[in-house]
Amino acid sequence: MNLQHLNKVCFTICIVCIVLGTVLSLAMIWGDIRDSEFVWKSWLTIGVFFLSSALTLIVSKTLGARAEHRDDQRGPFL
């Protein structure tokens, strides 16, 4: 899989999670849904998606940098 495509997908998921977290926070402030089971499950779901996307970004950046470094050491003819 192309690492740039994977990075774009993970970055998009992170942005969506931030937006959803903001909307949920505003709903908690202005609405009366603080102690709802739905709110806690929503927070945990958003957190899991954000954390998994962020970790995938970190791993793909690390592996991509290592692959580029390894290719630079090999030279253009290998």
C-alpha positions as a Markdown table, in Angstrom:
| # | Residue | x | y | z |
|---|---|---|---|---|
| 1 | Met | 0.0 | 0.0 | 0.0 |
| 2 | Asn | 1.2 | 3.5 | -0.8 |
| 3 | Leu | 2.4 | 5.1 | 2.4 |
| 4 | Gln | 1.3 | 8.6 | 1.3 |
| 5 | His | -2.2 | 7.4 | 0.7 |
| 6 | Leu | -2.3 | 5.7 | 4.1 |
| 7 | Asn | -1.0 | 8.9 | 5.7 |
| 8 | Lys | -3.8 | 11.0 | 4.0 |
| 9 | Val | -6.5 | 8.5 | 5.2 |
| 10 | Cys | -5.2 | 8.5 | 8.8 |
| 11 | Phe | -4.8 | 12.3 | 8.9 |
| 12 | Thr | -8.4 | 12.6 | 7.6 |
| 13 | Ile | -9.6 | 10.3 | 10.3 |
| 14 | Cys | -7.7 | 12.3 | 13.0 |
| 15 | Ile | -9.3 | 15.6 | 11.7 |
| 16 | Val | -12.8 | 14.0 | 11.7 |
| 17 | Cys | -12.3 | 12.8 | 15.3 |
| 18 | Ile | -11.2 | 16.2 | 16.4 |
| 19 | Val | -14.3 | 17.8 | 14.8 |
| 20 | Leu | -16.6 | 15.1 | 16.3 |
| 21 | Gly | -15.0 | 15.6 | 19.7 |
| 22 | Thr | -15.6 | 19.3 | 19.5 |
| 23 | Val | -19.2 | 18.8 | 18.5 |
| 24 | Leu | -19.7 | 16.3 | 21.4 |
| 25 | Ser | -18.1 | 18.7 | 23.8 |
| 26 | Leu | -20.4 | 21.5 | 22.7 |
| 27 | Ala | -23.4 | 19.2 | 23.1 |
| 28 | Met | -22.3 | 18.4 | 26.6 |
| 29 | Ile | -21.9 | 22.0 | 27.5 |
| 30 | Trp | -25.2 | 23.3 | 26.0 |
| 31 | Gly | -27.3 | 20.1 | 26.3 |
| 32 | Asp | -28.3 | 18.0 | 29.2 |
| 33 | Ile | -26.5 | 14.8 | 28.2 |
| 34 | Arg | -23.6 | 14.7 | 30.6 |
| 35 | Asp | -24.2 | 11.4 | 32.4 |
| 36 | Ser | -25.6 | 9.5 | 29.4 |
| 37 | Glu | -24.1 | 6.1 | 28.5 |
| 38 | Phe | -24.2 | 7.3 | 24.9 |
| 39 | Val | -21.8 | 10.2 | 25.7 |
| 40 | Trp | -19.2 | 7.9 | 27.3 |
| 41 | Lys | -19.4 | 5.4 | 24.5 |
| 42 | Ser | -19.1 | 8.2 | 21.9 |
| 43 | Trp | -16.0 | 9.6 | 23.7 |
| 44 | Leu | -14.4 | 6.2 | 23.9 |
| 45 | Thr | -15.1 | 5.4 | 20.2 |
| 46 | Ile | -13.7 | 8.8 | 19.1 |
| 47 | Gly | -10.7 | 8.2 | 21.3 |
| 48 | Val | -10.0 | 4.8 | 19.9 |
| 49 | Phe | -10.3 | 6.0 | 16.3 |
| 50 | Phe | -8.0 | 9.0 | 16.9 |
| 51 | Leu | -5.4 | 7.0 | 18.8 |
| 52 | Ser | -5.3 | 4.2 | 16.2 |
| 53 | Ser | -5.0 | 6.6 | 13.4 |
| 54 | Ala | -2.3 | 8.7 | 15.1 |
| 55 | Leu | -0.3 | 5.5 | 15.9 |
| 56 | Thr | -0.6 | 4.3 | 12.3 |
| 57 | Leu | 0.7 | 7.7 | 11.1 |
| 58 | Ile | 3.7 | 7.4 | 13.5 |
| 59 | Val | 4.5 | 3.9 | 12.4 |
| 60 | Ser | 4.1 | 4.6 | 8.6 |
| 61 | Lys | 6.3 | 7.8 | 8.9 |
| 62 | Thr | 9.0 | 5.8 | 10.8 |
| 63 | Leu | 8.9 | 2.9 | 8.3 |
| 64 | Gly | 8.8 | 5.3 | 5.4 |
| 65 | Ala | 11.9 | 7.2 | 6.7 |
| 66 | Arg | 13.8 | 3.9 | 7.3 |
| 67 | Ala | 12.9 | 2.6 | 3.8 |
| 68 | Glu | 14.1 | 5.9 | 2.2 |
| 69 | His | 17.3 | 5.8 | 4.3 |
| 70 | Arg | 18.0 | 2.2 | 3.3 |
| 71 | Asp | 17.4 | 3.1 | -0.4 |
| 72 | Asp | 19.8 | 6.0 | -0.2 |
| 73 | Gln | 22.5 | 3.8 | 1.2 |
| 74 | Arg | 22.1 | 1.2 | -1.6 |
| 75 | Gly | 22.7 | 3.6 | -4.4 |
| 76 | Pro | 20.9 | 4.1 | -7.7 |
| 77 | Phe | 22.0 | 0.8 | -9.4 |
| 78 | Leu | 21.0 | -1.8 | -6.8 |
